[in-house]
Amino acid sequence: MFSVDTHTHIISPDTDAYPADPLGGHRSTWSQERPTDIDGLLRAADAADVDHLVVVQASTVYGFDNSYVADQLSRHPDRLSGVCSVDFLSPKVVDDLHHWIDERGFSGVRIRAADGTTAVPTPGRGLDDERMAPVWQFLSDRRVPVCIQMHAQHAPILAGLLQQYPGLTAILDHAGRPQLDSAPYPTSDGVPPLSETGRVFVKITPPAVLRAQRESGSAAPLVRTLIEEFGAAHVMWGSNFPASAGSLSDLADLIREQLPSLDTSDLELIAGGTAGRLYGLSQGSSVTTAAKEC
């Protein structure tokens, strides 16, 4: 079964070549306590029988300088895809996207609308800040998927963007911090529910699972609801290794244990098929320079 881990991070031990410059000026605790470089990540993936890895820029270490991930994409094109971070409010953001996607081989981009328990949207006024229009237009025109770290409350805003930009595809990092005591994502008049857009994908990760276990006692009902609402073809998994504590194998098992009884075709989609379609992958082949149209 083709396996794709859609959410990993890497930290270089070479601080001269890749100096830390974290967003907000504060480096993440995990990156200091358990930094893992590319070789460590590949060993962990081999031990967990993971075929392909999506490496998400560690902006809490490197900010918008995606150089370390980019250099590894060129070294391991058969094993890695990359999701870069850029300043969505920069006047040269489209140039930055061209650089990292067209020249350095990234297949996706990420934006943080909220982090962890912080509910205040960043940057700017939030996802619908008018200064971000060039980014959304670029991603829509190019069919480049955007990973969004957000809270459930942002769902109507995202739905509005998807309505405005018909080529836009969104991936909810850590499942978009869904509501646990009602429908996962609120709706609003005038925009479709996220699950009905056909262009929203849910990434199930240890932070999402552990939060549901902590607040509801179990993550299994939430995972079942997300699969039923979005369909297995719109669900994927990510270990969040090494930001989440534990081996990649243990983190993969944590997610696997939450899955309901599924037929083989649905399991194959969640294991790697969904991610393969998004990032233009096929078993045994290298990555295309941009995601295939969904």
Secondary structure, DSSP 8 states (H G I E B T S, - for coil): ---EEEEE----S-TTTS----GGG---HHHHHS---HHHHHHHHHHTT--EEEEE--HHHHTT--HHHHHHHHH-TTTEEEEEE--TT-TTHHHHHIIIIIIT---EEEEES--TT--S--STT-TT-GGGHHHHHHHHHHT--EEEE--GGGHHHHHHHHHH-TT--EEEGGGG---SSS-SS---TTS--HHHHS-EEEEE-HHHHHHHHHHHS-SHHHHHHHHHHH-GGGEEE---BTTSSS-HHHHHHHHHTT-----HHHHHIIIIIHHHHHHT--TT----SS----
